[in-house]
Amino acid sequence: MHDRLGALRAKVREFSSALVGFSGGVDSALLAVVTRQELGRERMVAAVGRSASVAADQWEAAQLLATTFDVPLVEIETHELQDPRYVANPTNRCFFCKTELWQRLGALATERQLAVVCDGTNADDLGEHRPGSAAGLAAGVRSPLAEVGLTKAEVRAAARTLGIPNWNAPAAPCLSSRVQYGLQITPQRLRQVEAGEALLRQLGVTGDLRVRHQGDAARIEVEPAWIGRIEARLADIAARLQEIGFRSVEVDPRGYRRGSLLLDRRAP
């Protein structure tokens, strides 16, 4: 990990200046901190996209990191929800979201005369279903973590070494990733997902969790250790989720599965 962290520092020093696409997650947090340390405050900026598809706690995490590490932070409004291709929620939905994001961040980089636009893609991400990566490639976005071979585990270890507070935080992709493919993305559905997951966090659930939006139904996915405790309180949880707008609630007995909406779609 230390060798790869050193390689990341060397890679970043190759850039005369840089804009870091910052989500508030650990990958882009590590990249933002290292870029700030290597290039200085005047030669970099971290930019976070804001829209209904981004949970409020992600923005709060971005603000905390920026304050702690003196990272210049810019908020950019994105409008993917105005794109009917995105709203239709196909399996390549992320391509349209990232196309919107990189167009706006690329314009900001041009305006500020920043030479490179980069993101927090790590080496493990390269083998996963990530339609948004194609949008980044088309826009010329660099991925320094992946370029030096940093895996997710190594990113977390490096972030911990640097004192980045969310080094062990669960992955938190955009809220739209919880909505069943083919079901339209709407601000109301995104608010339901955010409120549902916030409820579970308030009840003490830790680790990876998802409230999958299936139209009238909500499917709760939590790590296996939490399934029994959620089921024991399901009547109360279901009543509160029904107040949010879900008619029925179930707990997935298989537990949290990354990309489960796509896996279920592919299942016979």
Secondary structure, DSSP 8 states (H G I E B T S, - for coil): -HHHHHHHHHHHHT-SSEEEE--SSHHHHHHHHHHHHHH-GGGEEEEEEESTTS-HHHHHHHHHHHHHHT--EEEEE--GGG-HHHHT--TTHHHHHHHHHHHHHHHHHHHTT-SEEE----GGGGGS--THHHHHHHTT-B-HHHHTT--HHHHHHHHHHTT-TTTT------GGGGB-TTS---HHHHHHHHHHHHHHHHTT--SSEEEEEETTEEEEEE-HHHHHHHHHTHHHHHHHHHHHT-SEEEE-TT---TTHHHHHHH--
